[in-house]
Amino acid sequence: MVLAAGLGTRLRPLTDDRPKALVTVAGRTLLEIALGRLREFGVREVVVNAHHYGEKIVAYLAANGNFGMRVEVSREEELLDTGGGLKKAAPFFLAGGEDEAFLMHNVDVISSIDLGRMAEAHAELRALVTLAVAERETSRYLLFDEEGLLCGRRTKGDAEAEMVRPAEAVAALAFSGIHVVSPRIFGKLSEEGAFPILDAYLRLAAEGERIVAFRADGAYWRDLGRPESLLAAERDLERGMAAID
């Protein structure tokens, strides 16, 4: 699933007349880049959620033959946030049963994270959800215990952390906007309407579910949610620090 329904407010004025997914980096849209990354790892079926200028995403995919993939668009009349958007797309993922895990990828993230290895780690650890994380500075940290299990979160500058499970020692890591999720989660999402998926993950972790970290410290990663980030990514591509092919 490519999460592309956001308003892209941080990218204004670029998103005044288009969805965030159709903003370009080095001549390619963020959506094309995300789909290309997924295709590299054997993904051939994708659902893209859409809200802001959603009709432009539908037309763009049709004009490009869905980039050789089966792509469905989950239209959101009202923004459902990451958790509500995922829950709305449940039929797409449950069609294959509850055993086949799927990737969820923010459209405004570019990285060299090994998605294949991440999926393997998810299966090996028998996780409900696996989150790509790294040790870097961020405004909001996820906290993991010695076994790599989600146990809380902390906002930068806050003295107190929000702990959902006890832990003797914690690692404060930055989330990279990439998840591997087991379809079993749909039977556990009691939240309704619009809700952030990380809130649901923390609730599920408190209930004993295995929400685990996949360390991607050495990988290239950039959030493309701001105009200056787009320019930085283009410079990285010119220097050979990143690749989008």
Steps between C-alpha positions, in 0.01 A plus 500: 500500500626845407373765741428801279181659634656786698443864414871566454480826691875504567561491124294806415491675257593187300184325621263789431400338169602135539521222760824443686541171311542688171770740615823422312861428591752490216215484248313213665197514726514383859238239411703363211808479722310315776342256256838440338655413835221254576528344154874443557410265785241302310187691597245492218174589677460836673227710654554877511280709726402842368310809613651837402467521117431127503361510146841613376661189652242278327561672165879491541504127571271430204717710268808301604346154484529469879876464441449136412337414832150430624416823681176582676421844639323523836319836488442674831221760496622607842859457610529185709862543615741208471304256714157574359641490147651158561179367656294622202733304268458176700304311226793543261736322740265241646421361154819292527431373851664595829841346441647721227666808651501826308710815482372844588710791368462877534495661156731780616784273612802405288745241631734213424355286781505130408127431488556132421714447808248695705222264388718200584569640849128554550433132428794376708391702803133399461407865533162662460675814372862578416612863488806632316685716751840662533710689750468860384367830629125548472217685674327178609671180610366148529637304794600134478613261771802267504318251278411764243132512601308827496445622854432874476570834336648834590478845347828688475537735792251319722635387835252215528457216253167331426564139598250228406710207623768483771861481384830509687678676215363664189634608160352825367479463122357700210226340293566495125143486369528139378314209661452129439158398628326166550134505387412359842510862612159573347330284761673704771437858381212604726550868418240663275507794258820699467790393721882484484628146454782559751240556772352160416845340501567634849165368624571160347851495649346568841276196443801279433510500121839479330574840341870471419787718379690443178826693534589681178776724636734469202241557228443823311174664608331834450155640574390702196222687679653848460622695193852521642501121541419458130797717410726307739386169348580626149850598618540154656404340168752714313773393745407135472392481866151383403341311213140494378533248215 
